[in-house]
Amino acid sequence: MRSRRTTLAVPGSNPRFIEKAQGLPADEIFLDLEDAVAPAAKPEARKRVVAALNEGDWTGKVRVVRVNDLATPWTYRDVIDVVEGAGPNLDCLMLPKVRDASHVQWLDRLLTQIEQAMGYEVGRIGIEAQIEDARGMTAIDAIAASSPRLETLVFGPGDFMASLNMKTLVVGEQPPGYTEGDAYHYILMRILMAARAHDLQAIDGPYFNVRDVDAFTRVAERSAALGFDGKWVLHPSQVEAGNKVFSPAQDDYDHAELILDAYEYYTTVEKRGAAMLGDEMIDEASRKMALVIAAKGRAAGLSRTRSFEPPA
């Protein structure tokens, strides 16, 4: 499982931002060829992105490029130029405004053809599908099942809010007048359910008020509590907060690893299906829950501070 606690958006046309991003502790960097790049600047941005992937130091980061959506005339050239030019230094392509499974399948086939032509390992480059409107949401189950290359479903709240005629101008914030509950709860849970049904990661979308780290943290905690793997970030000030929100607390991580060790001991050595860990009963359900926390802790680079000691 790739760690995607924070996914930092970087304009592909801005060399200063690209250079700065290499030194930030975001888990994933996506170099953007879509909304962050003006139409006239897209050909030059492709060249900058290829050079940055080949020449930059992206150690420890998931390297992603967001191409333009399939309703534009730029997508095919984005894919061909970036993958032919920097395929070995690319982990995934992000496809925006995915409305049905055929969008992902088109990208999968084009990637396969490029990999075969270039002598790359076929299937290594993954796909991230961005869900940004009502049509994409209604087709999300088919999208989630569309390709073995698919790694994540990403929520795109700005375009999604516009597609619903939602009454707000602050991307990621609750619409004015909506005082009962959370206007995004169904949307987030729908994405999460589709992702988990197909062993994919789920990434929450950005929060546009980049100077308000407290508000960003509040919104991030909402999706982290549901089970999302990470959140899109737009500014260096959001990276540290996002990494913290989507990492287990040290005590929770240690506890999860202890449950896994104890359950393994009691089921294999003492041949019990349930047992006690201190004052806590553990069973197969406990093991499954602990696996989730342990996997996220390991992906975040946490180290254990406690170990299991079998009873004398």
C-alpha positions in Angstrom: 0.0 0.0 0.0 1.5 3.4 -1.1 1.2 6.0 1.6 -1.0 8.9 0.4 -1.7 10.8 3.6 -1.1 14.0 1.7 -1.3 14.5 -2.1 0.3 17.8 -3.0 -0.9 19.6 -6.2 1.9 21.3 -8.1 1.4 23.3 -11.3 3.3 21.6 -14.1 4.1 25.0 -15.6 5.8 26.5 -12.5 9.5 25.5 -12.1 9.9 27.2 -8.7 6.9 25.3 -7.3 8.2 22.0 -8.8 11.6 22.5 -7.2 10.1 23.4 -3.8 7.8 20.4 -3.8 10.7 18.0 -3.9 11.8 19.1 -0.4 8.3 18.9 1.2 7.2 15.9 3.3 4.1 15.2 1.2 3.6 11.5 0.5 2.5 12.1 -3.1 3.3 14.9 -5.5 1.1 15.3 -8.6 2.4 17.6 -11.3 -0.7 19.1 -12.8 -1.3 19.6 -16.5 -5.0 20.3 -16.1 -6.6 23.2 -14.2 -3.4 24.7 -13.0 -2.0 25.2 -16.5 -3.4 27.7 -19.0 -4.3 26.3 -22.5 -1.5 28.1 -24.3 1.1 26.9 -21.7 0.2 23.2 -21.8 2.8 22.1 -24.5 5.6 23.7 -22.5 4.3 22.4 -19.2 4.5 18.8 -20.6 8.2 19.4 -21.3 8.8 20.8 -17.8 7.0 17.8 -16.2 9.1 15.3 -18.1 12.3 17.1 -17.2 11.2 17.3 -13.5 10.4 13.6 -13.3 13.7 12.6 -14.9 16.0 15.1 -13.2 14.3 15.9 -9.8 14.8 14.1 -6.5 11.5 12.6 -5.6 12.9 10.0 -3.1 10.2 8.6 -0.9 7.3 10.2 -2.8 4.6 8.8 -5.1 5.2 10.5 -8.4 2.0 11.4 -10.3 1.0 13.5 -13.2 -2.6 14.8 -13.7 -3.4 14.9 -17.4 -6.3 16.8 -18.9 -9.8 15.2 -19.0 -11.1 13.3 -22.0 -13.5 16.1 -23.1 -10.4 18.2 -24.1 -8.1 18.0 -27.1 -5.0 17.7 -24.9 -5.3 14.3 -23.1 -3.8 11.9 -25.6 -0.7 14.1 -26.1 -0.3 14.5 -22.3 -0.2 10.8 -21.9 2.0 10.0 -24.8 4.6 12.8 -24.1 4.8 12.2 -20.4 4.9 8.4 -20.4 7.2 8.1 -23.4 9.5 10.8 -21.9 9.5 9.8 -18.3 7.7 6.5 -17.9 10.4 4.8 -15.7 10.2 7.8 -13.2 6.4 7.9 -13.1 4.2 5.9 -10.6 0.6 6.9 -11.7 -1.4 9.1 -13.9 -4.4 11.0 -12.5 -7.4 11.2 -14.8 -9.8 14.0 -13.9 -13.5 14.2 -14.4 -14.0 10.5 -14.8 -17.7 9.9 -15.7 -17.8 6.2 -16.6 -15.6 3.1 -16.7 -14.7 3.7 -20.4 -12.6 6.7 -19.5 -10.3 4.6 -17.2 -10.3 1.7 -19.8 -9.2 4.1 -22.5 -6.3 5.3 -20.4 -5.4 1.7 -19.5 -5.2 0.6 -23.1 -3.2 3.7 -24.2 -0.7 3.1 -21.3 -0.3 -0.6 -22.4 0.4 0.4 -26.0 3.0 2.9 -24.9 4.6 0.5 -22.5 4.8 -2.2 -25.1 6.3 0.2 -27.7 8.9 1.6 -25.3 9.8 -1.7 -23.7 8.5 -0.7 -20.3 7.1 -3.2 -17.8 3.4 -3.5 -18.8 1.0 -2.6 -16.1 3.4 -0.9 -13.7 2.1 2.6 -14.1 -1.1 3.0 -12.0 -4.2 5.2 -12.5 -6.0 7.5 -10.1 -9.6 8.3 -11.0 -11.0 11.7 -10.0 -14.8 11.8 -9.3 -16.0 15.3 -10.0 -19.6 15.3 -10.9 -23.0 13.6 -10.5 -22.5 11.3 -13.5 -19.2 10.0 -12.2 -20.8 9.4 -8.8 -23.7 7.4 -10.2 -21.2 5.2 -12.2 -18.7 4.9 -9.3 -19.0 1.1 -8.9 -18.3 0.5 -12.5 -15.4 3.0 -12.4 -13.9 1.3 -9.4 -14.0 -2.1 -11.2 -12.8 -0.8 -14.5 -9.0 -1.6 -14.5 -6.4 -3.5 -12.6 -4.2 -0.4 -12.9 -6.6 1.6 -10.8 -5.1 2.5 -7.3 -7.3 5.3 -6.0 -10.5 7.1 -6.2 -10.1 10.9 -5.6 -12.9 13.3 -4.7 -12.9 16.5 -6.7 -15.2 18.8 -4.6 -15.0 22.0 -6.6 -16.4 20.7 -9.9 -18.7 18.3 -7.9 -20.3 21.1 -6.0 -20.8 23.1 -9.2 -22.4 20.0 -10.9 -25.0 19.8 -8.0 -25.6 23.6 -8.0 -24.5 23.5 -4.4 -24.8 26.9 -2.8 -21.2 27.7 -1.7 -18.1 29.4 -3.1 -15.6 27.9 -0.6 -14.3 24.5 -1.9 -14.4 21.9 0.8 -16.6 23.9 3.2 -20.2 23.3 4.2 -22.7 25.3 2.1 -24.3 28.3 3.9 -27.7 27.4 5.4 -26.9 23.7 5.7 -27.0 23.3 9.5 -28.1 19.7 10.0 -25.3 17.2 9.6 -22.6 17.1 6.9 -23.5 17.9 3.3 -20.6 15.7 2.1 -21.2 12.7 4.2 -23.1 10.6 1.6 -20.6 11.6 -1.2 -17.6 10.6 0.9 -19.1 7.4 2.1 -20.1 6.5 -1.5 -16.6 7.0 -2.7 -15.2 5.1 0.3 -17.5 2.1 -0.2 -16.7 1.8 -3.9 -13.0 2.0 -3.1 -13.0 -0.6 -0.4 -15.2 -3.0 -2.4 -12.4 -3.1 -5.0 -9.3 -2.8 -2.7 -8.6 0.8 -3.7 -7.5 3.8 -1.7 -9.8 6.8 -1.2 -8.4 10.3 -1.2 -10.4 13.3 0.0 -10.4 16.5 -2.1 -8.7 19.9 -1.3 -9.7 22.7 1.1 -9.2 26.0 -0.7 -8.7 28.3 2.2 -5.0 27.4 2.4 -4.1 29.9 5.2 -6.6 28.5 7.6 -4.8 25.3 8.9 -7.3 24.8 11.7 -10.2 24.7 9.3 -8.2 22.3 7.0 -7.5 20.1 10.0 -11.2 20.0 10.9 -12.2 19.0 7.4 -9.5 16.4 7.1 -10.4 14.8 10.5 -13.9 14.3 9.1 -12.8 12.1 6.2 -10.0 10.4 8.2 -12.6 9.4 10.8 -14.6 7.7 8.0 -11.6 5.7 6.9 -10.1 7.8 4.0 -6.4 7.2 3.3 -5.4 10.8 2.7 -6.3 14.3 1.5 -5.3 16.5 -1.4 -3.3 19.5 -0.2 -2.6 22.8 -2.0 -0.1 24.5 0.2 3.0 23.6 2.3 1.2 24.7 5.4 -1.4 21.9 4.9 1.2 19.1 4.5 2.2 18.7 8.1 -1.4 18.9 9.3 -2.5 16.3 6.8 0.2 13.9 7.6 -0.6 14.0 11.2 -4.4 13.6 10.7 -4.0 10.6 8.5 -1.4 8.8 10.6 -2.4 6.7 13.5 -1.4 8.0 17.0 1.6 6.1 18.3 -0.4 4.5 21.1 -3.0 3.3 18.5 -0.3 1.9 16.3 1.4 0.1 19.1 -1.9 -1.3 20.3 -2.7 -2.6 16.8 0.6 -4.4 16.5 0.2 -5.9 19.9 -3.3 -7.2 19.0 -1.8 -8.8 15.8 1.0 -10.5 17.7 -1.2 -11.6 20.6 -3.9 -13.0 18.2 -1.2 -14.9 16.3 0.2 -16.4 19.5 -3.2 -17.5 21.0 -4.5 -19.0 17.7 -1.4 -20.9 16.7 0.3 -21.8 20.0 -2.6 -22.1 22.4 -5.2 -23.0 19.7 -7.8 -20.5 20.9 -10.2 -18.5 18.7 -10.5 -15.7 21.2 -8.3 -14.5 24.1 -7.5 -11.6 26.4 -4.9 -8.9 25.9 -4.8 -7.3 29.3 -8.4 -6.4 30.0 -9.4 -6.5 26.3 -11.0 -9.5 24.6 -9.5 -10.1 21.1 -10.8 -12.3 18.3 -10.8 -12.4 14.4 -12.8 -9.1 14.2 -10.1 -7.5 16.4 -7.4 -8.8 14.1 -9.1 -7.3 11.0 -9.5 -3.9 12.7 -5.9 -4.0 13.9 -4.6 -4.8 10.4 -6.1 -1.5 9.1 -4.3 0.6 11.8 -1.1 -1.3 11.6 -1.0 -1.0 7.8 -1.5 2.8 7.9 1.1 3.1 10.6 3.7 1.1 8.7 2.9 3.1 5.5 3.5 6.3 7.5 6.8 5.1 8.7 6.0 4.6 12.4 8.1 2.3 14.5 6.9 0.2 17.4 7.6 1.2 21.0 6.1 -1.8 22.7 6.3 -5.6 22.0 4.1 -8.5 22.9 5.3 -10.9 25.6 3.5 -14.3 25.8 2.3 -15.3 29.2 4.7 -17.3 31.3 
